[in-house]
């Protein structure tokens, strides 16, 4: 069985939609992985995908580009969220306040993908629909970066529902007026870095006085778009959608270690952040090496997950107990769906 899924134009591909491969043996192995995924989809319900060991094993082996967006659909259970006709109706709503900004960011973030730039193109349309559906979202260019990468692999409406699922499960707190989750993750990451490299922790947070969120926000809010090359980026997303936010901590620690020598020589916050957010390609490992390095990072994922919940609850209690000017800034989940 062979998928007709859209190919990414950003990386050279072989006839099977996977990065260009030299040997026929490798091509055959890639085809076998593709067939394994196609056989697994009907046997493992999407709601159970993130608990399934077979899926984890296949993710570790690598996901062929030809089935990648289908894998992302499965891991996010986006098909269960997709309501027939809703996307088209959302597209007919009045333009959101951020519409012009989205247009500009589409051209800026994807200069080599002109099909994403136009006002009626899929990227602007997707974000117009999402921001109309979830009006409490604070628009930022990172949303354009993430949505655009989905559109390079998935059809527009599928990309929309994957995006909505990713936002609900992981990213929505990063684009809320309430900054609790940003603060929590920045604090947890600084502690994780200290547990792995106390010297570098002192350099970044003490000597250069970098606020923890200035490191984690650009990474986590954009899921490392702009930091990692595309082949590494998509591999990271494969595992992230299975493991959750804790995997981004692992990737962050790997990136920091890759540019450690540059960071120790940095004399300003600006220089250090440039190395962290846009590391030189020569310093970064291959996609396979990145996966291996991330797996070996000294980090207890369950502890990160538990601490995230605990710290967020503590911050919520503090916010509710001491609202600024007597008005709570806690956000209520807001979804605005079209009427049937």
Secondary structure, 3 states (H helix, E strand, C coil): CCCCCCCCCCCCECCCCCECCCCHHHHHHHHHHHHHHHHHHCCCCHHHHHHCHHHHHHHHHCCCHHHHHHHHHHHHCHHHHCCCCHHHHHCCCCCCCCHHHHHHHHHHHCCCCHHHCCCCCHHHHHHHHHHHHCCCCCCCHHHHHHHHHHHCCCCHHHHHHHHHHHHHHHHHHHHCCCCHHHHHHHHHHHHHHHHHCHHHHHHHHHHCCCCHHHHHHHHHHCCCECCECHHHHHHHHHHHHHHCCHHHHHHHHHHHHHCHHHHHHCCCHHHHHHHHHCCCHHHCCCHHHHHHHHHCCCCCHHHHHHHHHHHHHHHHHHHHHCCHHHCCCCCCCCCCCCCC
